[in-house]
Structure formats: C-alpha cells, structure tokens
C-alpha cells in the first residue's frame, strides 16, 4: 500500500513539473510576442488605423492575450486591439 501512495506522489510530481515547464514556455512565448509587437510599433510611424490593425492581428494570433492597448505618456489610449 505504501508503494502505491509513493507511486501516486511521484506521478503527481511529474505531472506538476511538466505543467510548470509548459507554463514557463507559454510565458516566454507571450513575452516574445509582446516584444515583437513593441518592435513593430516603435518608431515605424504607422497611422492610427495601422496601429489598431497591428494590435488586433497580434491579439488574434496570440490567444494568451485578449487585448493590446498602447497609451501615451499622459495615459491616453493611442491604439487598441
């Protein structure tokens, strides 16, 4: 009976470790997507509608993020998906 419990604990630990790795990969991927989006928006001189379209495209492609919004220094929304 003790070996069954130990086996269950080991299995649960393995599942938890795999899930933690999946979460880490997902967070890395999301951070990379946001970084790429920022690079696209930075200094390119896009029109307002182009910024909105770019944000919407990223929001559609990267399902971990529901919405992207860009604010100016005053906190006013500049563009949003």
C-alpha positions in Angstrom: 0.0 0.0 0.0 2.9 2.3 0.8 4.4 1.8 -2.7 1.0 2.7 -4.3 1.0 6.0 -2.4 4.6 6.7 -3.3 3.9 5.9 -6.9 0.9 8.3 -6.9 3.0 11.0 -5.3 5.8 10.5 -7.9 3.3 10.6 -10.8 1.7 13.8 -9.4 5.1 15.4 -9.0 6.0 14.5 -12.6 2.7 16.0 -13.9 3.3 19.2 -11.9 6.8 19.5 -13.2 5.6 19.1 -16.8 2.8 21.6 -16.3 5.3 24.1 -14.8 7.5 23.7 -17.9 4.5 24.3 -20.2 3.6 27.4 -18.3 7.1 28.7 -18.5 7.2 28.1 -22.2 3.9 29.8 -22.6 5.1 32.8 -20.7 8.3 33.0 -22.7 6.3 32.8 -25.9 3.9 35.6 -24.8 6.8 37.8 -23.7 8.5 37.3 -27.1 5.2 38.2 -28.8 4.8 41.4 -26.8 8.5 42.3 -27.5 8.0 41.7 -31.2 4.8 43.8 -31.2 6.7 46.6 -29.4 9.4 46.5 -32.0 6.9 46.7 -34.8 5.2 49.8 -33.2 8.4 51.5 -32.1 9.4 54.3 -34.4 7.8 53.0 -37.5 5.4 55.9 -37.9 2.3 53.9 -38.5 -1.0 55.6 -39.0 -3.6 55.2 -36.2 -5.6 52.7 -38.1 -2.4 50.7 -38.9 -1.6 50.6 -35.2 -5.1 49.3 -34.4 -4.9 46.7 -37.1 -1.4 45.5 -35.9 -2.7 45.2 -32.3 -5.8 43.3 -33.5 -3.6 40.9 -35.6 -1.4 40.2 -32.6 -4.4 39.7 -30.3 -5.9 37.2 -32.7 -2.7 35.3 -33.2 -1.5 35.2 -29.6 -4.5 33.8 -27.7 -2.8 34.1 -24.3 -3.5 37.8 -24.6 -7.1 39.1 -25.1 -6.3 42.7 -25.9 -3.4 45.0 -26.5 -3.6 48.7 -25.7 -1.0 51.4 -26.3 -1.0 54.5 -24.1 0.9 57.8 -24.5 2.8 59.5 -21.7 -0.4 61.1 -20.4 -2.2 57.8 -20.1 -4.4 58.4 -23.1 -5.2 55.4 -25.3 -3.3 55.8 -28.6 -4.3 52.4 -30.2 -6.1 49.3 -29.1 -6.9 45.9 -30.5 
